[in-house]
Amino acid sequence: MTKQDLKDAKFKEHVDAVEKHKALLEKLHLDSNTHLDEVSNSLQRLALTLEEYLKVIGIP
């Protein structure tokens, strides 16, 4: 896997995490029965994918 492939893959993973988190927040907004643990886990995933992407593009 080339460095560009890795960058592209990490970017896609982060974008997917953003989209899933957005959908979860919309669900929470419409239906307050969404468990906050699920939101917390999604936010942690979002932070992790961002951290991985930033490392790949050279931002420590």
C-alpha positions as CSV (number, residue, x, y, z in Angstrom):
1,M,0.0,0.0,0.0
2,T,1.4,3.4,-1.0
3,K,1.5,6.4,1.3
4,Q,-1.2,8.0,-0.9
5,D,-3.4,4.8,-0.6
6,L,-3.0,4.9,3.2
7,K,-3.9,8.6,3.3
8,D,-7.0,7.9,1.2
9,A,-8.0,5.0,3.3
10,K,-7.6,6.9,6.6
11,F,-9.5,9.9,5.1
12,K,-12.3,7.6,4.0
13,E,-12.5,6.0,7.5
14,H,-12.7,9.4,9.1
15,V,-15.4,10.6,6.7
16,D,-17.4,7.4,7.3
17,A,-17.1,8.0,11.1
18,V,-18.3,11.6,10.7
19,E,-21.3,10.5,8.7
20,K,-22.2,7.8,11.2
21,H,-21.9,10.2,14.1
22,K,-24.0,12.8,12.3
23,A,-26.7,10.2,11.7
24,L,-26.6,9.2,15.3
25,L,-26.9,12.8,16.5
26,E,-29.8,13.3,14.2
27,K,-31.4,10.2,15.6
28,L,-30.8,11.5,19.2
29,H,-32.3,14.9,18.2
30,L,-35.5,13.2,16.9
31,D,-35.7,10.4,19.4
32,S,-34.2,10.9,22.9
33,N,-34.3,7.2,23.5
34,T,-30.9,6.9,21.9
35,H,-28.4,5.7,24.5
36,L,-25.7,8.2,25.4
37,D,-23.2,5.3,25.6
38,E,-23.8,4.8,21.8
39,V,-23.2,8.5,21.2
40,S,-20.0,8.5,23.4
41,N,-18.7,5.4,21.5
42,S,-19.3,7.1,18.2
43,L,-17.5,10.3,19.4
44,Q,-14.5,8.2,20.5
45,R,-14.4,6.5,17.1
46,L,-14.6,9.9,15.4
47,A,-11.6,11.1,17.5
48,L,-9.6,8.0,16.8
49,T,-10.1,8.1,13.1
50,L,-9.1,11.8,13.1
51,E,-6.0,11.1,15.1
52,E,-5.0,8.3,12.7
53,Y,-5.6,10.5,9.6
54,L,-3.6,13.4,11.1
55,K,-0.7,11.1,11.8
56,V,-0.7,9.8,8.2
57,I,-0.6,13.3,6.7
58,G,2.2,14.3,9.1
59,I,0.5,16.2,11.8
60,P,1.5,14.7,15.2
